[in-house]
Amino acid sequence: MSIRTSLKKVLPPISVTEQEALDAGDVWIESSIYQGKPDMQALRDIPQAKLSAEEQAFMDGPVTELLGMIDEYELSNEKHIPQHILDFLG
């Protein structure tokens, strides 16, 4: 009898998410990080992510406008988010 078969009898069933993670079978860069020997070249070889034109327009438009509306001092010293910011988000 295998160890896995023995353990299946005493361990709770694996969730769908856990099973998908196990089935993926690849730990990629995490393995080397957890071993204390991160593969920095593998990280450098990852192509830089690029935003689509629509995503960039969202960042340049509404997100920039929202950030311009926020007074960090006011926001950190109040108990509620100012109404004009909530209205904008709505």
C-alpha positions as CSV (number, residue, x, y, z in Angstrom):
1,M,0.0,0.0,0.0
2,S,1.4,3.4,-1.0
3,I,1.8,6.3,1.5
4,R,-0.6,8.4,-0.6
5,T,-3.3,5.7,-0.3
6,S,-2.7,5.4,3.5
7,L,-2.9,9.2,3.9
8,K,-6.0,9.6,1.8
9,K,-7.9,7.7,4.5
10,V,-7.0,10.2,7.3
11,L,-6.6,13.5,5.4
12,P,-9.5,15.7,4.4
13,P,-10.3,15.8,0.7
14,I,-8.4,18.2,-1.5
15,S,-10.3,21.2,-2.8
16,V,-10.7,21.8,-6.5
17,T,-8.3,24.8,-6.3
18,E,-5.7,22.7,-4.4
19,Q,-6.0,19.9,-7.0
20,E,-5.5,22.4,-9.9
21,A,-2.4,23.7,-8.2
22,L,-1.0,20.1,-7.7
23,D,-1.9,19.2,-11.3
24,A,-0.1,22.3,-12.6
25,G,3.1,20.6,-11.6
26,D,5.4,23.6,-12.0
27,V,6.8,25.8,-9.2
28,W,8.8,27.9,-11.6
29,I,10.9,30.5,-9.8
30,E,9.4,29.9,-6.4
31,S,11.4,26.7,-6.0
32,S,14.7,28.4,-6.3
33,I,13.6,31.2,-4.0
34,Y,12.5,28.8,-1.3
35,Q,15.8,26.9,-1.6
36,G,17.6,30.2,-1.0
37,K,19.1,30.2,-4.5
38,P,16.9,32.5,-6.6
39,D,17.5,32.3,-10.3
40,M,17.8,36.0,-11.1
41,Q,18.4,35.4,-14.8
42,A,15.1,33.7,-15.1
43,L,13.4,36.8,-13.6
44,R,15.3,39.0,-16.0
45,D,14.3,36.9,-19.0
46,I,10.6,37.5,-18.4
47,P,9.3,39.9,-21.0
48,Q,8.1,43.2,-19.6
49,A,4.4,43.4,-19.4
50,K,2.7,46.0,-21.5
51,L,-0.7,47.6,-21.1
52,S,-3.2,47.5,-23.9
53,A,-4.2,50.9,-25.4
54,E,-7.5,50.7,-23.5
55,E,-5.8,49.9,-20.2
56,Q,-3.3,52.8,-20.7
57,A,-6.2,55.2,-21.6
58,F,-7.9,54.2,-18.3
59,M,-4.7,54.8,-16.3
60,D,-4.1,58.1,-18.0
61,G,-7.7,59.3,-17.8
62,P,-9.9,58.3,-14.8
63,V,-7.2,56.9,-12.6
64,T,-5.0,60.1,-13.0
65,E,-8.1,62.3,-12.4
66,L,-9.0,60.3,-9.2
67,L,-5.5,60.6,-7.8
68,G,-5.6,64.3,-8.5
69,M,-8.7,64.6,-6.4
70,I,-7.3,62.9,-3.3
71,D,-5.8,64.9,-0.5
72,E,-3.7,62.4,1.3
73,Y,-3.6,64.4,4.6
74,E,-7.4,64.8,4.5
75,L,-8.0,61.2,3.7
76,S,-5.7,59.9,6.5
77,N,-7.2,62.2,9.1
78,E,-10.9,61.6,8.4
79,K,-13.1,58.7,9.3
80,H,-14.9,58.6,5.9
81,I,-13.9,59.0,2.3
82,P,-14.9,62.5,1.1
83,Q,-18.2,62.5,-0.7
84,H,-16.8,64.0,-4.0
85,I,-14.5,61.0,-4.3
86,L,-17.3,58.6,-3.7
87,D,-19.4,60.4,-6.3
88,F,-16.6,60.2,-8.8
89,L,-16.1,56.5,-8.1
90,G,-19.9,55.9,-8.4
